[in-house]
Amino acid sequence: MTLPLNRQILASLLLMGALTGCRGQVTQDAPVVPIRNMYNQPRYDSQERSAFFQDGRTMRPQVEGTVSREDDPNIGVATGRADDNAEWVLEVPRQVVQRNGGGAAFVARGQERYNIYCAPCHGEGGDALGPVAARVSGLGVNSMVPPTFHDDRLRSIPDGQVFATITHGIRNMPAYAQSIPTDDRWAIVTYVRALQLSEQGRPSRPE
Ligand code: HEC
């Protein structure tokens, strides 16, 4: 029996599809790239040694004094240090609060960001009862246990210093400048202050 022509064409297309199609396996072979001109390019891997630069680093350090163009041009807002670069900024800069919708919205934003970035270690109440803190103290690594925010020293350090702690990290605490934008870091500072106020005067927890 001969099939009509259009059936023959359909059948041969199906057969070709079956022969050349996906075999359902993962291959380890290199992909077939007919035109290779942009496929292979010379590049360095991160941390790779460079024969070109005198210090041997392919990852170039920032030019000294580089100021991020995305950051706030106000040095106090950007760094937590007052303009003369010596004293800490004492309070969360007003303009940052205002441009983020005012006090209540700013604290709410700070709470949300705090619970994401800080609570795993510092605990939702700022009392160093986060799951990471519990884990490291269970392992006996006391140097990795964060301090509670509810002690006199941390209650009295300036807002700018808390901001700089988030920005640069401190001793065993990592830096968050890369993952938390400037205004959000100030929002977190505001929320940490709110946590401290809410705990002040409360009888200390039983040990
Ligand atoms: C991975 C765990 C971890 C996370 C996440 C973390 N911290 Fe810390 N933090 C620590 C540890 C550990 C210390 C104590 C460091 C030390 O003294 O060695 C610390 C110390 C601090 C201090 C006290 C600094 C001082 O002057 O002694 C402040 C304030 C602080 N953290 C704020 C924050 C805020 C705000 C966040 C969220 C943006 C945050 N931390 C996120 C682990 C963490």
Boltz pocket constraint, residues with backbone or C-beta under 6 A from the ligand:
constraints:
  - pocket:
      binder: B
      contacts: [[A, 114], [A, 117], [A, 118], [A, 119], [A, 120], [A, 121], [A, 122], [A, 132], [A, 143], [A, 144], [A, 145], [A, 146], [A, 147], [A, 154], [A, 162], [A, 165], [A, 166], [A, 170], [A, 171], [A, 172], [A, 173], [A, 174], [A, 176], [A, 188], [A, 189], [A, 192]]
      max_distance: 6.0
